[in-house]
Amino acid sequence: MKKSIAILSVMMLTAVAFQSASAQATATQNVTLSVSAVYKISTSGNPSPLTITTGTAGTDNLTQVTDNTTTYSITQNVGNTIKITAEMNSALSSGYTLEMSLGSSKGTSVGYVDISNATSGSAVNVVTGIAKGADAAQSIGYRFSATASAGTLSSTTKTVTLTLTN
């Protein structure tokens, strides 16, 4: 009889263990995912002052000055028709010319572009056809030139705005 009770106990424990192993509890969730349009652009800082100090005797064009010490970076996930435009807070007077150029490994650099009169509503393209992704530490170049007939220009600060747009 002890053997029968022992066998019966083992059978009951096996049944309970089997029932516990086969019993499951589950729960489900629906997760909604999305990625919004991302346009990000930043610069590394400000260029050095551009000061013209010399020219050539007998010519009206003074010796231009350049700066290539700053960079910009972008991230965009929208498309391959994105571009960067440039504009200034106010135009330069006649006889003074400010040009800028942006390098790019994701798009097509337009090269040096005159931004002297590119103000709000008249921004100029500086990089076009930018592919999706990131473009980091790309060069920004400035060239400043003037004519002697324009006269002197007191130190003035212009704000150049770069816009990543489609």
Sequence and secondary structure as in RCSB ss.txt:
>XXXX:A:sequence
MKKSIAILSVMMLTAVAFQSASAQATATQNVTLSVSAVYKISTSGNPSPLTITTGTAGTDNLTQVTDNTTTYSIT
QNVGNTIKITAEMNSALSSGYTLEMSLGSSKGTSVGYVDISNATSGSAVNVVTGIAKGADAAQSIGYRFSATASA
GTLSSTTKTVTLTLTN
>XXXX:A:secstr
 HHHHHHHHHHHHHHHHHHHHH                EEEEES          B TT SBB  EEEEEEEEEEE
E S TTEEEEEEESS   TTEEEEEEE  SSSEE  SEE TT  TT  EEEEEEE SEEEEEEEEEEEEEEBGGG
         EEEEEE 
